[in-house]
């Protein structure tokens, strides 16, 4: 039994047992570090960091929360530090390091940023014992090591994209796309390779262009990328835990980049659900269907695909031109926005351009005015915040069947999927939505796929799980008083292994020693005499338990040990095949006890299951 007593900023956990034991556990002091922070920057990692900061500070489970980020003021000297406060919580200090004259994606170690970081860390009070990074681009890859050296802190890093794996961050080829060699802009990259990165993304943009230096410049950029990736690896070795908001991202960082699986925890984003309520979409029968886009106007976001798809619909179905419109939300870009606007004007489609908004105003400014949200990104997005936000408000999402985007949307259930980077496929999906107006009412009945109530994870539950993770990493910082023996049993966030009683009444053998199915056992005879149906666990229960515990430390599951698990089939037709897929999806082990003789309708034997990768 335990109870909690708050004394002078600390939580006392008192255990009552045969010996009196008292532990004093200090609340963690958190430093959040990101390459930007609202309202100066409003992309995904920035919005998440702010939401996280505010909730951590209000949770009463931290002793302090502070922020280090960057700003870009060209009229002030670089590396000056300005202190500000969070716009939603003035008790959160924000330290902004000015860096206006940088060469983006080129300088990965910045000794001046390191110096600013060191000065700030030495003066923070209380001293942080957790440093949680959101992104290091525009900062310095040596900051995690600095945090270790200066603060002796535990280091967390939330993976928002592929920047650690890819020097350009999105696995898009950003080099010159020459019409003379029939190169398409922003092709997908298949993986990081020093020489390929140098030739396709760097030398074509940053080389002198002279033929005499061509080989020397290729050698330089190959060395530069190799050095950059070596420095990334060093930073990763320093980081204690990575958080992956999507299973897609977790898998790529483990399989392709080689991060140790035990250091990459799957934890979906958490959201302030209080700002995602009371949507009121008022639309008369003859109003055009509105397809909205939210986000930056950068090429990787695929706004041009949306405009081209709309143009294709108008050209093939001119009678539909007045039945739909496109609304683009976001901060204009000096180059891309004007080109996109020109594209829209010449295409004959109705497009409205609306300004950036505060995330707390997303209902009033966006969701009250759109019917669908379109996420047409041409890169393999991780876990777009806008998809979660739309689903919480029951706004159907149209997105690509790729990466973390398709992980969140099930076609025909809570949205529609199109073939990634394919304009014609996107046009067909939008056309389907226009020609089937009843489809909207069907899709907006469903939201987030991975919770029983179809609500996105709350920032409150997300922070609770993070606090548990912080506590696990800092468990050596516990001060024990009074009596050290016997030591209390340490509570776990979740068991390492869970056994599910999936189908104990199913077996094709009757082993003599089996307490369930032996001919000498009374259990099955009694069940049949009482006309009790076979016990078969609903697969949704298994899925829910795994989803709720995998981020807390679950490593493996065991299906029924008293029955033959290969014979499992629930009332909805889900089988042992679905259990295998669940384990793969969450990257957990399957501990299997089987007689190995059963052949499934699909032709699998116990041995073939074991041989499956």
Secondary structure by P-SEA (a helix, b strand, c coil): cbbbbbcccbbbbbbbccbbbbbbbccbbbbbbccccccccccaaaaaaaaaaaaaaacccccbbbbbbccccccccccbbbbbbbcccccbbbbbbbbcccccccccccaaaaaaaaaaaaaccccccbbbbccccccccaaaaaaaaaccbbbbbbbccccccccccccccccccccccccccccccccccaaaaaacccccccccccccaaaaaaaaaaaaaaaaaaaaaaaaaaccbbbbccaaaaaaaaaccccccccbbbbcccccccccccccccccccccbbbbbbcccccccaaaaaaaaaaaaaaaccccccccbbbbbccccccaaaaaaaaaaaacbbbbbbccccccccccccccccccccccccccccccaaaaaaaaacbbbbbcccccccccccccccccccccccaaaaaaaaaaaaaccaaaaaaaccccccccccccccaaaaaaaaaaaaaaaaccccccccccccccccccccccbbbbcccccccccccccccccccccaaaaaaaaaccccccccaaaaaaaaaacccccccccccccccccccccccccccaaaaaaaaaaacccccccccccccccccccaaaaaacc
